[in-house]
Structure formats: structure tokens, C-alpha cells
Amino acid sequence: MSLLFISIVLVASLLQTSTGFGFSIIATPFLLMLFVPETAIQLNLVLSIIISLILLYKVKEDIHFPLVKRLIWGSLIGAPLGVGLLYLVNEQFVKIAVGLLLLAVTFLLVRNVTVTQTSARDLSVGSLSGMLTSSIGMPGPPLIVYFASARMTKESIRATTLCFFMIIYPISLFLQYLLVGIQREVWVLSAYALPFVLIGLVLGQIVFKRINVGFFRKLTYVLLLVAGISLLLEAI
């Protein structure tokens, strides 16, 4: 297990706790630089399920269940489409798609672009998130942009997102298993990564209390840009 792999898992876990950004948004693009898409995406899904389980019990009282229900209904439409897409396209296409998505999301976050929340849009965002989860293991981008203008507390947004993740991640992993299979390497790497995930979550709680969160958000933007540009350069 390389030092780079450990660093990716540790930093992504730390940023998950200290900034609220999803583990998958940080980890997936860098894991794609180390492994083939199937391994990178499935590894991210397994670790994200573990992280969601660990964090959800602390915030379960703040979950907005009607919103979660609409997101899930939407994701049930998008998830099968996403895993089918992964099965059909090649590794180069996946890297280009993820790279462009990261650059687009970073731009929207920096520009503070907002979208008015409605029930129909809840379903649409759920569908898009489901498709992105099963295809590239990243449900977070549409949710981050969509919830930027939601009339919800930060606590409710975090808890609702985690609850949604806790449902869509296992669904996507199961679909991956049915269509492309899961190699033993994914489970071995997940076991190796688990201690560093836990360390990152603990450190993230400590850092969150002592360091300006704005600094970590800016650091996240930089990481997203670097990851997006690196994937595009690698794929070209």
C-alpha cells in the first residue's frame, strides 16, 4: 500500500469532517490516478458507506425525511442508468467526465450559484446524484450546489445528505456487483484504508474546532481544481 494511497484516504476523511464536503468528491479523482475506474469507484463506495455509518448516528435527529424520500425516489431512476454508462464507456472517458465535473462544480461553488428548491427539483437532483454515484461514485456535486440556497439549517443539510448517502451508496455498490463485479482487491484495500479513515475523521473533528473553516474550504477548492486538471491531462 503506497504512501500516496494512505494520504488520499487520510486527507479526504479529514476534509469530510472539517468542511462538510463529501469524502467521495476528494478521494475519487485521486484514486482514479492510482487504480482502474472500477476499483477506484468501488473502493470509494465501500469507504463512503463506512464513513456515513460512523457519522450518521450523531446527527440523525436533524434528518429531513420527506426530502430524503424524494431524493431516493429520484436516485432509483438515475442509479441504473449510471452503472450502465460505466459498463459501456472506457477508462479515458471516465477520467475526462470526472475532471470536467470537478472543474464545473468548483466554478459554481466559487461563484455561489444557487438553485431554488422544489419537490420536482428534489427528484431531479436525486436522479442525477444516483446516476453519478453508480457511475463514478460521486453523489455530492449536485447536492452541494442545490443545497447552497436551501432554506435548511446546516445541521439539517448535513444529516439529510448523510442519510441519502447511506441509502444510495449500498444501492450503487450492489448494482456495480451485478454488472461489473467486485474484485477481491477492493475489499483488501478497504481493510487497509479503514484505520486511516478513522484517524482522518478524528483529526477532522479536532481541526474543525481550532482552525478557520474558510481556510479548509479554499483548500478544498484547490484540491478539486488540481484533481480535475490532472485527470484531464492524464486522459488527453
Number of C-alpha atoms within 10 A of each C-alpha: 8 7 7 12 16 16 15 21 27 25 20 25 29 28 26 21 22 24 21 16 20 25 27 27 23 25 28 25 28 24 21 21 15 13 12 11 23 22 20 21 26 28 26 28 29 20 24 25 18 16 23 21 15 12 16 20 12 10 15 16 12 16 20 17 13 11 17 22 16 20 28 25 16 23 31 19 17 24 27 20 18 25 26 17 17 22 13 7 10 11 14 14 14 19 24 20 16 23 24 16 16 25 18 15 20 21 14 15 17 11 9 12 13 15 13 11 15 11 12 12 16 21 23 20 25 30 27 24 30 34 29 26 29 32 29 28 32 28 28 22 23 18 17 19 19 18 18 18 14 15 11 12 10 14 14 17 21 22 25 24 24 25 24 24 28 18 15 27 26 17 20 27 24 15 19 23 14 11 13 13 13 17 12 9 11 18 16 11 16 18 13 13 20 18 13 19 25 18 15 23 23 15 18 22 16 14 18 16 10 8 11 12 16 10 11 17 18 13 14 19 20 13 18 24 20 16 24 24 18 17 24 18 12 12 15 9
